[in-house]
């Protein structure tokens, strides 16, 4: 197994050049043309590596890509997203750069390095003539950063056919895989009052912003760090002019929970919000998007299996979790064994200091190759 470490270490210049190409193809989720360009490039590379390729057209979001090696059910499903949170033009301010053993660039850690690892592995297996033990399907989706609204049905359909899901989201900074993730939800709370002249008829008005202020405090106080629950009022808007009592105000709320039980409790509390001001009304809208991926046999058993395989390679794998959600939340919730965090080591996802640790490209490529051969 150590031979694979040596093999991919020798190919790191190729992998790093591929990664640079991917990073320099900016692909924000909301720019369909930009994401589609990356999809076409990855499709060409996958086809050259022997895959049967299908591009799944989308009207609003970027197209999705399915690449298959082998036929039949009960194989591997690899998940990787090609969209990022960074708008086109970010490279002008923060271009690709290498400093020592770190490579920097928008989207490099989340999740362009994972696409480079997947393609490097499958090209390497083809070159070496090592067929994977089971059929492989790789789903490259283009809307993960906005909740996977168009790719979720595709993810779930492919996961239903799979033996195990390898989610290629980045590893934790220390290299740990992820055996739990918080579930995420979004709510909108709208306060409705009564408009009036702020001078002549102030007493006739019902101030929606005042009502919403009470609700913001209620929402924020639902955070329970001990339970791993966070409620974040992230956006607020309302009113028209300072001389008008506002009749409408709205907040958008991010909800993160570690367990289904906690989600049920929090969602019931949010939906039970009631007005404070006489005559005011509330409209509460929202739902869970990605269910919690709880640490369970569905995540712990695949991790332990991968840990044993990695140990024979001289690699020590550890387990952790994160407050961020991924497409692994969907597959684990379906009851499909899911191994998450197989991407590169690095840090700074969604920040201006995003980077990957370059030697981890060879380590993760060797690990993925060995998992595909020995699982």
GISULLIN-V934550 format. One record per residue. N is the residue number from 1. RES is the residue in one letter. NEAR is the number of other C-alpha atoms within 8 Angstrom. D_LAST is the distance of its C-alpha to the last C-alpha in Angstrom with 2 decimals. Layout:
n->N res->RES near->NEAR d_last->D_LAST
n->N res->RES near->NEAR d_last->D_LAST
//
This chain:
n->1 res->X near->7 d_last->13.17
n->2 res->X near->7 d_last->16.49
n->3 res->X near->6 d_last->17.41
n->4 res->X near->10 d_last->15.37
n->5 res->X near->12 d_last->17.45
n->6 res->X near->8 d_last->20.51
n->7 res->X near->8 d_last->19.68
n->8 res->X near->13 d_last->19.31
n->9 res->X near->10 d_last->22.19
n->10 res->X near->7 d_last->24.32
n->11 res->X near->9 d_last->23.52
n->12 res->X near->10 d_last->24.43
n->13 res->X near->7 d_last->27.85
n->14 res->X near->7 d_last->26.45
n->15 res->X near->12 d_last->24.04
n->16 res->X near->10 d_last->26.96
n->17 res->X near->8 d_last->29.29
n->18 res->X near->9 d_last->26.95
n->19 res->X near->13 d_last->26.71
n->20 res->X near->9 d_last->30.48
n->21 res->X near->8 d_last->30.96
n->22 res->X near->11 d_last->28.89
n->23 res->X near->13 d_last->30.75
n->24 res->X near->8 d_last->34.06
n->25 res->X near->9 d_last->33.43
n->26 res->X near->14 d_last->34.45
n->27 res->X near->14 d_last->32.97
n->28 res->X near->14 d_last->34.33
n->29 res->X near->16 d_last->33.22
n->30 res->X near->5 d_last->36.85
n->31 res->X near->10 d_last->37.52
n->32 res->X near->12 d_last->36.17
n->33 res->X near->7 d_last->37.43
n->34 res->X near->11 d_last->35.81
n->35 res->X near->17 d_last->32.35
n->36 res->X near->10 d_last->32.68
n->37 res->X near->9 d_last->33.41
n->38 res->X near->12 d_last->30.08
n->39 res->X near->13 d_last->28.30
n->40 res->X near->8 d_last->30.10
n->41 res->X near->8 d_last->29.21
n->42 res->X near->8 d_last->25.47
n->43 res->X near->12 d_last->25.73
n->44 res->X near->8 d_last->27.43
n->45 res->X near->9 d_last->24.84
n->46 res->X near->12 d_last->21.95
n->47 res->X near->11 d_last->24.08
n->48 res->X near->7 d_last->24.80
n->49 res->X near->10 d_last->21.12
n->50 res->X near->8 d_last->20.94
n->51 res->X near->10 d_last->20.22
n->52 res->X near->8 d_last->22.26
n->53 res->X near->11 d_last->23.87
n->54 res->X near->7 d_last->25.75
n->55 res->X near->9 d_last->27.89
n->56 res->X near->8 d_last->28.74
n->57 res->X near->7 d_last->32.34
n->58 res->X near->9 d_last->33.58
n->59 res->X near->5 d_last->37.20
n->60 res->X near->5 d_last->37.31
n->61 res->X near->12 d_last->34.09
n->62 res->X near->16 d_last->32.25
n->63 res->X near->14 d_last->30.47
n->64 res->X near->14 d_last->26.72
n->65 res->X near->14 d_last->24.38
n->66 res->X near->12 d_last->21.60
n->67 res->X near->14 d_last->19.80
n->68 res->X near->12 d_last->17.68
n->69 res->X near->10 d_last->15.87
n->70 res->X near->7 d_last->15.77
n->71 res->X near->6 d_last->17.14
n->72 res->X near->6 d_last->16.51
n->73 res->X near->8 d_last->15.22
n->74 res->X near->10 d_last->12.02
n->75 res->X near->13 d_last->10.17
n->76 res->X near->14 d_last->9.45
n->77 res->X near->15 d_last->12.69
n->78 res->X near->12 d_last->13.69
n->79 res->X near->14 d_last->17.06
n->80 res->X near->14 d_last->19.65
n->81 res->X near->13 d_last->23.42
n->82 res->X near->15 d_last->26.05
n->83 res->X near->14 d_last->29.05
n->84 res->X near->13 d_last->30.61
n->85 res->X near->9 d_last->33.46
n->86 res->X near->11 d_last->35.69
n->87 res->X near->8 d_last->38.60
n->88 res->X near->8 d_last->39.46
n->89 res->X near->7 d_last->41.68
n->90 res->X near->10 d_last->39.78
n->91 res->X near->12 d_last->39.01
n->92 res->X near->6 d_last->42.76
n->93 res->X near->6 d_last->42.93
n->94 res->X near->9 d_last->39.65
n->95 res->X near->10 d_last->38.57
n->96 res->X near->12 d_last->35.47
n->97 res->X near->7 d_last->36.03
n->98 res->X near->8 d_last->34.41
n->99 res->X near->7 d_last->35.72
n->100 res->X near->5 d_last->34.37
n->101 res->X near->8 d_last->30.63
n->102 res->X near->10 d_last->30.75
n->103 res->X near->14 d_last->30.83
n->104 res->X near->14 d_last->32.68
n->105 res->X near->13 d_last->33.13
n->106 res->X near->14 d_last->33.17
n->107 res->X near->14 d_last->29.75
n->108 res->X near->15 d_last->27.99
n->109 res->X near->17 d_last->25.95
n->110 res->X near->12 d_last->25.72
n->111 res->X near->17 d_last->24.05
n->112 res->X near->14 d_last->24.93
n->113 res->X near->15 d_last->22.89
n->114 res->X near->16 d_last->19.68
n->115 res->X near->12 d_last->20.82
n->116 res->X near->13 d_last->21.58
n->117 res->X near->13 d_last->18.18
n->118 res->X near->9 d_last->16.47
n->119 res->X near->11 d_last->19.09
n->120 res->X near->10 d_last->19.02
n->121 res->X near->12 d_last->15.32
n->122 res->X near->10 d_last->15.71
n->123 res->X near->9 d_last->19.03
n->124 res->X near->9 d_last->17.71
n->125 res->X near->12 d_last->15.00
n->126 res->X near->11 d_last->17.89
n->127 res->X near->6 d_last->20.29
n->128 res->X near->6 d_last->18.28
n->129 res->X near->6 d_last->17.38
n->130 res->X near->7 d_last->13.62
n->131 res->X near->7 d_last->12.34
n->132 res->X near->10 d_last->8.99
n->133 res->X near->8 d_last->7.08
n->134 res->X near->9 d_last->8.52
n->135 res->X near->14 d_last->11.65
n->136 res->X near->12 d_last->12.03
n->137 res->X near->12 d_last->14.97
n->138 res->X near->12 d_last->16.44
n->139 res->X near->14 d_last->19.36
n->140 res->X near->12 d_last->21.86
n->141 res->X near->16 d_last->24.52
n->142 res->X near->15 d_last->27.98
n->143 res->X near->16 d_last->29.24
n->144 res->X near->14 d_last->26.85
n->145 res->X near->9 d_last->29.54
n->146 res->X near->7 d_last->31.97
n->147 res->X near->8 d_last->29.79
n->148 res->X near->12 d_last->28.02
n->149 res->X near->8 d_last->30.95
n->150 res->X near->9 d_last->30.38
n->151 res->X near->12 d_last->26.59
n->152 res->X near->10 d_last->25.78
n->153 res->X near->7 d_last->26.30
n->154 res->X near->8 d_last->24.02
n->155 res->X near->12 d_last->21.26
n->156 res->X near->11 d_last->21.66
n->157 res->X near->8 d_last->21.92
n->158 res->X near->9 d_last->18.67
n->159 res->X near->12 d_last->16.86
n->160 res->X near->8 d_last->18.34
n->161 res->X near->9 d_last->16.51
n->162 res->X near->13 d_last->13.01
n->163 res->X near->11 d_last->10.06
n->164 res->X near->13 d_last->9.50
n->165 res->X near->16 d_last->11.78
n->166 res->X near->12 d_last->11.48
n->167 res->X near->14 d_last->15.17
n->168 res->X near->13 d_last->16.34
n->169 res->X near->14 d_last->19.47
n->170 res->X near->15 d_last->20.77
n->171 res->X near->15 d_last->19.92
n->172 res->X near->13 d_last->22.75
n->173 res->X near->8 d_last->25.32
n->174 res->X near->7 d_last->24.09
n->175 res->X near->10 d_last->20.47
n->176 res->X near->12 d_last->19.43
n->177 res->X near->16 d_last->16.88
n->178 res->X near->14 d_last->18.52
n->179 res->X near->16 d_last->18.03
n->180 res->X near->12 d_last->21.38
n->181 res->X near->16 d_last->23.67
n->182 res->X near->16 d_last->27.19
n->183 res->X near->19 d_last->28.24
n->184 res->X near->15 d_last->30.89
n->185 res->X near->12 d_last->34.04
n->186 res->X near->12 d_last->37.19
n->187 res->X near->12 d_last->40.68
n->188 res->X near->11 d_last->44.04
n->189 res->X near->12 d_last->47.14
n->190 res->X near->12 d_last->50.43
n->191 res->X near->16 d_last->53.82
n->192 res->X near->12 d_last->56.80
n->193 res->X near->14 d_last->60.31
n->194 res->X near->14 d_last->63.69
n->195 res->X near->11 d_last->65.03
n->196 res->X near->12 d_last->68.49
n->197 res->X near->11 d_last->70.66
n->198 res->X near->10 d_last->69.78
n->199 res->X near->6 d_last->73.48
n->200 res->X near->5 d_last->75.62
n->201 res->X near->9 d_last->73.41
n->202 res->X near->10 d_last->70.80
n->203 res->X near->5 d_last->71.32
n->204 res->X near->7 d_last->70.53
n->205 res->X near->14 d_last->67.04
n->206 res->X near->15 d_last->63.75
n->207 res->X near->13 d_last->61.64
n->208 res->X near->18 d_last->58.05
n->209 res->X near->13 d_last->56.94
n->210 res->X near->7 d_last->58.49
n->211 res->X near->13 d_last->56.71
n->212 res->X near->13 d_last->53.40
n->213 res->X near->8 d_last->54.02
n->214 res->X near->9 d_last->54.08
n->215 res->X near->10 d_last->50.82
n->216 res->X near->10 d_last->49.12
n->217 res->X near->8 d_last->50.01
n->218 res->X near->8 d_last->48.76
n->219 res->X near->12 d_last->45.41
n->220 res->X near->10 d_last->44.92
n->221 res->X near->8 d_last->45.78
n->222 res->X near->10 d_last->42.90
n->223 res->X near->9 d_last->40.53
n->224 res->X near->9 d_last->39.24
n->225 res->X near->7 d_last->37.34
n->226 res->X near->5 d_last->36.81
n->227 res->X near->8 d_last->34.91
n->228 res->X near->9 d_last->33.11
n->229 res->X near->14 d_last->35.19
n->230 res->X near->12 d_last->36.85
n->231 res->X near->13 d_last->39.39
n->232 res->X near->9 d_last->40.53
n->233 res->X near->12 d_last->43.55
n->234 res->X near->8 d_last->42.73
n->235 res->X near->7 d_last->45.42
n->236 res->X near->9 d_last->48.93
n->237 res->X near->7 d_last->51.61
n->238 res->X near->10 d_last->54.91
n->239 res->X near->13 d_last->58.61
n->240 res->X near->6 d_last->60.72
n->241 res->X near->6 d_last->63.72
n->242 res->X near->7 d_last->65.02
n->243 res->X near->7 d_last->68.13
n->244 res->X near->11 d_last->66.25
n->245 res->X near->16 d_last->64.81
n->246 res->X near->18 d_last->61.20
n->247 res->X near->15 d_last->60.36
n->248 res->X near->14 d_last->56.61
n->249 res->X near->15 d_last->53.90
n->250 res->X near->12 d_last->50.11
n->251 res->X near->14 d_last->47.15
n->252 res->X near->12 d_last->43.47
n->253 res->X near->13 d_last->41.17
n->254 res->X near->13 d_last->37.55
n->255 res->X near->12 d_last->35.96
n->256 res->X near->13 d_last->32.88
n->257 res->X near->15 d_last->31.72
n->258 res->X near->15 d_last->28.91
n->259 res->X near->11 d_last->29.11
n->260 res->X near->9 d_last->30.09
n->261 res->X near->6 d_last->33.05
n->262 res->X near->11 d_last->34.30
n->263 res->X near->11 d_last->33.99
n->264 res->X near->8 d_last->36.13
n->265 res->X near->8 d_last->38.67
n->266 res->X near->9 d_last->38.97
n->267 res->X near->9 d_last->39.13
n->268 res->X near->8 d_last->41.85
n->269 res->X near->8 d_last->43.76
n->270 res->X near->9 d_last->43.69
n->271 res->X near->7 d_last->44.74
n->272 res->X near->6 d_last->47.53
n->273 res->X near->8 d_last->49.21
n->274 res->X near->6 d_last->52.94
n->275 res->X near->10 d_last->55.69
n->276 res->X near->7 d_last->57.94
n->277 res->X near->7 d_last->60.88
n->278 res->X near->5 d_last->63.20
n->279 res->X near->6 d_last->62.75
n->280 res->X near->14 d_last->59.43
n->281 res->X near->9 d_last->56.44
n->282 res->X near->11 d_last->52.69
n->283 res->X near->8 d_last->50.04
n->284 res->X near->10 d_last->46.46
n->285 res->X near->7 d_last->43.66
n->286 res->X near->8 d_last->39.91
n->287 res->X near->8 d_last->36.64
n->288 res->X near->9 d_last->33.14
n->289 res->X near->9 d_last->31.02
n->290 res->X near->13 d_last->27.55
n->291 res->X near->12 d_last->27.05
n->292 res->X near->16 d_last->25.93
n->293 res->X near->15 d_last->22.27
n->294 res->X near->11 d_last->22.90
n->295 res->X near->9 d_last->20.85
n->296 res->X near->7 d_last->19.53
n->297 res->X near->8 d_last->16.70
n->298 res->X near->12 d_last->15.39
n->299 res->X near->15 d_last->14.99
n->300 res->X near->10 d_last->15.13
n->301 res->X near->9 d_last->12.35
n->302 res->X near->12 d_last->9.65
n->303 res->X near->12 d_last->11.69
n->304 res->X near->8 d_last->11.85
n->305 res->X near->8 d_last->8.19
n->306 res->X near->10 d_last->8.25
n->307 res->X near->11 d_last->11.60
n->308 res->X near->8 d_last->10.75
n->309 res->X near->11 d_last->8.50
n->310 res->X near->12 d_last->11.42
n->311 res->X near->10 d_last->13.96
n->312 res->X near->8 d_last->13.21
n->313 res->X near->8 d_last->14.02
n->314 res->X near->7 d_last->17.11
n->315 res->X near->7 d_last->16.29
n->316 res->X near->7 d_last->17.34
n->317 res->X near->11 d_last->15.93
n->318 res->X near->8 d_last->18.32
n->319 res->X near->9 d_last->18.64
n->320 res->X near->10 d_last->21.60
n->321 res->X near->9 d_last->22.93
n->322 res->X near->9 d_last->25.51
n->323 res->X near->8 d_last->28.47
n->324 res->X near->8 d_last->27.35
n->325 res->X near->13 d_last->25.58
n->326 res->X near->10 d_last->23.06
n->327 res->X near->13 d_last->21.55
n->328 res->X near->13 d_last->18.82
n->329 res->X near->14 d_last->21.79
n->330 res->X near->13 d_last->22.06
n->331 res->X near->15 d_last->18.57
n->332 res->X near->13 d_last->18.42
n->333 res->X near->10 d_last->21.93
n->334 res->X near->8 d_last->20.85
n->335 res->X near->7 d_last->18.63
n->336 res->X near->14 d_last->15.31
n->337 res->X near->14 d_last->12.56
n->338 res->X near->14 d_last->13.06
n->339 res->X near->16 d_last->12.08
n->340 res->X near->12 d_last->15.25
n->341 res->X near->13 d_last->17.02
n->342 res->X near->15 d_last->14.66
n->343 res->X near->13 d_last->17.81
n->344 res->X near->15 d_last->20.34
n->345 res->X near->14 d_last->22.42
n->346 res->X near->14 d_last->25.98
n->347 res->X near->11 d_last->28.52
n->348 res->X near->10 d_last->31.34
n->349 res->X near->10 d_last->29.70
n->350 res->X near->9 d_last->32.63
n->351 res->X near->6 d_last->35.08
n->352 res->X near->7 d_last->37.17
n->353 res->X near->8 d_last->35.44
n->354 res->X near->16 d_last->31.89
n->355 res->X near->14 d_last->30.00
n->356 res->X near->15 d_last->26.74
n->357 res->X near->12 d_last->26.25
n->358 res->X near->10 d_last->25.89
n->359 res->X near->8 d_last->23.93
n->360 res->X near->10 d_last->21.10
n->361 res->X near->13 d_last->20.49
n->362 res->X near->13 d_last->19.29
n->363 res->X near->11 d_last->17.30
n->364 res->X near->12 d_last->15.45
n->365 res->X near->14 d_last->15.06
n->366 res->X near->12 d_last->13.59
n->367 res->X near->9 d_last->11.16
n->368 res->X near->10 d_last->10.14
n->369 res->X near->12 d_last->10.06
n->370 res->X near->12 d_last->7.86
n->371 res->X near->10 d_last->5.21
n->372 res->X near->11 d_last->5.92
n->373 res->X near->10 d_last->6.12
n->374 res->X near->8 d_last->3.83
n->375 res->X near->6 d_last->0.00
//
